[in-house]
Amino acid sequence: MITADDGFSALKKYIEQTIKIQCNNYKEDYIKRRLLSRMRSTSTATYPDYLRYLHEHPPELENLRNALTINVTEFFRDAEVYDLLKKEVLPALFHGRKTIRIWCAGCSTGEEPYSIAMILHDIIAADKSLSAQITATDIDEVVLKKAKDGIYSEKAMGKLSAAQIQRHFTKLPDGNYQVKPHLQELIRFRPHDLMSGLPPAKFLDLITCRNVTIYFTEKQKDDLARMFHAALVPGGYYVMGKTEYLGREVEGLFTPINSIQKIYTRKD
């Protein structure tokens, strides 16, 4: 366990000098959570150990930069993926069943699960016998609170149509927008560490984990893929980020449905 016996100040100074991220612009516990994520990935136990690792492995600096800015997200990021979810994946899941269970892993500030919830709401509105539950998780409880509150700036609405905004958001007096209850009721936000090896639920129909595994080691990616495989029902779907890939040891666990958009189904 990391203690207060420093090395933290020296590490912060090195981060500011090398990757030009001003740590003092962020809450200290946020920086420490992100550092801990990278330290786990590099098997370093203390701040001085990790600082030495950075000196000895310069490519890790980019991984650290990505980790410190990982919460950048948006509604309907990579629109083609959501188009496939709407037209193919979700209708296929609802075929022959009345309810489906979804896990959004590494949900950050909530834009991804709310985007899926918008699609689900329209499907369920057309057939009231259908239902769905999204479990959205992240290790960072600060961003989880923002996701649960569901309040976003006008700029964050950029990819949404006027009809979507009117249907799913309420404009607040300060100019921000809040997600309406009918979407919030579809989602349960929970803290969860992907490195725990345990899913927050089992018998899932769909797992999305997009733009998260790029920060992990090959072993961690493989372990994660195995966990997702075990948590999915037979034929369940797994959606990755467009720049991510399945390692050779685990690619046999899934069948590619759309290799470009990184949509797979679970093999038995």
Summary of the structure (lengths in Angstrom):
residues: 268
radius of gyration: 19.5
end to end distance: 39.0
largest distance: 58.8
contacts: 785
relative contact order: 0.12
helix: 47%
strand: 19%
